[in-house]
Amino acid sequence: MPKEVFGPNHAFLRDPQLMSLEELVRIVRAFRALGVEKVRLTGGEPLLRTDVPEFVRVLKRELGVQDVALTTNGWLLEQRAAALKDAGLDRLNVSLDALDPMIAGRMNGLGFKPDRVLRGIDAAAALGLTVKINTVVQRGVNDGELLRICEYFRARGHAVRFIEFMDVGNTNHWSRDRVVPAKEIVERIHAVWPVEPVGPAYRGEVASRYRYLDGSGEIGLISSVTEPFCRDCHRARLSADGKLFTCLFASLGWDVLGCLRAGADDAELQAYLRRVWAGRLDRYSDERAELLAHGETREKVEMSYIGG
């Protein structure tokens, strides 16, 4: 998290404000009863929680979640990969914005070099985990790394998801001229390694997929800025302190943990979640252009708080 925002005096949450493992399980069980089949663990950085492997085990073996994935910055992955695999994790996404150490350090805000992350990716892949790479593209920052990233990971059999630079939160210094449109990214890659589009694997898939014509895997593009997909979005986000957000760009969350701690039984918890989901009206990505044209701004929850 950016040191100029989250400095040494920042008041991080204390343990009682965070969901316990037992509370997480109860809330996910309520979502399962309402039809949820996929769970992704994000952050901040989820591997900072030592009980993540146990949570994955419960999700898979006790709650029967069909698809459990995890998104990580990869810093702790090398030492945690085996436990995640043993717990039953299905898929893994690793955030890596550059292979160049200087560019990677600038983008992660802490000067972390990519070597340790790459070792974690190799360790996870060696265990048989499916690994995808998440790369946020910013013009003038890391867009010169596009082809290098493709070359490196296609040689190792890992798909890369290129993500348009989005105005999530209020502190990432977003501007429209730093967005590299997904169409341009595809064109630049296609000029070197020809690709063709692949249909979605399921309804609501946020990435537009392309496969290399030479058979060396695929890439994906997440184009929330230039090609919004609000109308078919079906993702709910639960923060570490139990707030439910129905949009990545939301300002406020619903206090699910408060409902649980107030004594709600399973049926009441399900009813609470159902009311929140049925009443959602979020479509920020569809509205972005109009809001910017009128000079309007919104306070939005930070990515480090809500995950991707």
N, C-alpha and C positions, 0 to 999 in steps of 0.2 A: 504494500500500500504506500502511496507517495509520502515521502518523509516530510515534505512541506505542508502536507495536510494532516497526517497522523504522526505528529512529533512526539518527543519524549514525555510530554505532559498530557497526551491524549487519554481520556478516560475510557479504557476498554471495558467491556462487559464483565461482570463477575459471574462466577459459576451459577449462583441461584437464578440469574436472569436467563440462562441458557436452558434449552430443553435437555432433560436427562435422556438416557437411552430408552428407558421405560416409556417416557412421554412421547418420544419419537415413534416408538413402535405403536403406541395407541393411536396416534394421529394417522400414521400410514395405514393402519388397519381400517380406520374409518374411510380413508380414501379408497382402499381396496373394495370395501363394501359398496362404494358408489361407482365402481367399474374401472378404477385406475389399474393399468397393467404394466406401466413403465415407471421406474424411479431412477432419477439421476442425482448423485451426491456432488454438490459443487461447493462454493465457498464465497468469499475468502478462499482459504486453502483447507479442504476437508481432511487431509492427512495430518493436520495438527491435532485432530481428535484421536486419541489413542484407541478409542473403542470402535473406530470405523469398520475394521474387519468383522467384529462381532455383530455390528449393525447389518452389514452385508449378509452375514450368515443367517440372521433372523429374517431378513427380507426374503431370502431365497427359500429357506427350509421351513420356516414357520408360517410366513404370510403368503408364500407361493407367488411372489412377484415374478412375472415372466421375464422381464428384462431389467437388470440392475446395472447401471453404468456409473462411472465416476469421472469427473473432470478435475485435473490437478495441474499445478505448475511444475510438477515433476521433481521438485527439490528433494523430497523425501521418498521418491518412488523406488529407488534402487533397494532401500532397506525394507520397504513395506510391500513390494510386489508379491512376494511369495505368500504372505498372509492373506492378501486380497484374493489371489488365485485360489487358495485353499478354502476361503470362505464362500466361493462361488460367484465372484464378480464376473459379469458377462462381457463388459466392454469398458474401454478406457480411452479418454480423450486427454491429451497433454497439450497445454498451452505453450507455444514456442513461436515467438514473433520474428526471430532472426537467428541465423547461424553465426554471423559476425559478432564477436564478443562485445565490441563497443556498442553496436546498435542494440543488441539484446539487453545489455546492461542499462542503456538509456531508456528502453521501453518498459523494462520491469521496475525501473525507478530505484533499484538497490545495487546496481552494478553487478548483479549475478551473471556469471558467464554460462553459456549453454552446455559446456562439457558434462557437467554433473547431470543435467536433464537428459542429455543424450544417452548417458550410461543407464539411467533409469528406464528409458524407453527400450533399450536393448535388453535389459534384465526382464522387463515385463513380457516382451515379445518372445524371449527364450523360454518362458514358462507357458507359452501358448495363449496369452491374452491378446485379444484383438485391440490394436492401438490405432487411433486416429490423431492427427495433429491439428490443433486449432491455431490459425495465424490471423491476427488482426492486421489489416493492411492500411498504412497511412502514407499518403503521398509526400515525398520528400523526406521520409523517415526510414521506412523499410521496404518500399515498393521495389527498390533495386535488388532485393533479396529473393524475389518471387521465383525466378528460374533456378537459383541455387537451391532453394528449399525443395522445389519439385524434383530436381535431379537427385538430391540426397535421399529423399524418402521414397521415391518410386523405385530406386535401386534396392530398397529394403522392404518393399511391399506394404508400406503404410500410406493410407489415403490422407490427403491434406484437405482441411476445410478452411478456405480463405473467407474471412469475415470482413465485410465493409465496416469501416470506422464509424461507430454509432455514437450518438449523443446521449449515452447512458449516464446517469448521475449529473453532477454539476461541477466536477473538478477535473475533467479529462481534457479541457481546452479544445473541445470539438469545434470544428468549422467545416462548412460544406466543401471548401476547396481542398481539404485534406482527405476527402473521400475518393478512393479509387473505385469506380463503378465495377460491379461484377463482370459486366460485358467486356470492359477493357482488360480485366485480369484474364479472362478466357482467351481473348484475342492474342494477348502477349504469349500465353503458354502454347496456344494452338500453332503459332508461327514457328515454334521450335519442335514441339511434339504434338502432332495433330490429335485432336480429341473429338468425340461425338457425344451428344446428350444421351443420358440414360433416364428412363422414367422413374418416378418416385417409388420407393420401396413400400410406402404406406401413406395413407391419407394424412395430410398435415405435415409431411416432412419439410423441414425448414430449409434444407440445403438443396440447391439444384445441382444434380450430379452429372459429371462428364467422365467418360473412360478414354484412356489412351488407345489409339488405334493399333499400337504395337503390342497391346496386351499387358502393359506394365502397370496395371491398376487403374485408379481413378482419382479425381479431385472433386471437391464440392465447393459451391459458392453460397454464402448466406448474405442476401442482399436486402436487408431490412430498410436501407435508406432509399435505394433506387427502385426496388421492386417489393413493396410491402406485402406481407402475407397475413395481415390482421384477421381477415375474414374467416380463415380456416385455422386460427391458432387455438390449440387446446392444452396449453401448458399453464399449470399453476405453480407458484413458487412459495416455498416455506422458508422463512429466515431462521437463523440459529436461535433466535429468541421467540420463535413461535408465531410470527406474523405471516399471514397469508396474503400474497400479492397476486393479482390476476393479470398483471402486465409487467414486462421488463422495465417499462418507463413509468410505472405508477409512482405516486407521491406517498400514499398511505397504505398500510396493510391492515388486515383484519386480525384481531387478537385471538387466534385459535388456542394458544397456550393458556391465555386468561380464562377462556371458556372451560377448558379441561380442568384447570386448577380450581375453578369455582365449583367443581363437583359434577360436571356434566357426565352422564353415563354414555355408553357407546351410541345409543340411538339419538340422544340429544346432540352429540358431537357430529354425527352424520347429518342431522337436520341443519345444524349451523353451517357446515360446509356446503350443503346443497343450496341454502339461501344465498350465500355469498356468490357461488358460481352462477346460479340462475340470474342474478341481478347485474352481472358484469356488463359494462358498456365500453371497455377499453378498445381504442383503435388509434393510438398515438402515431404510429408509423404512417397510417393513411392521412392523418391530419397535419403531419410535420411541415410539409411545404406551405400550406395555408398559414400555419402559425408563424413560420419564419417570414413569410411575405408581409405579415402585419406587425412584425417586430415583437411578437408575443413570446414569452419564455415561461417555463414551468419548472418548479422545484421537483426533482426526481430522486428516487432512492439511489444510493451509490451501488455500483456493481460489486464492490467488495463486500457489501452487506447482503445482497440478494442473489448473487451467483449469475450464471449465464442463461 
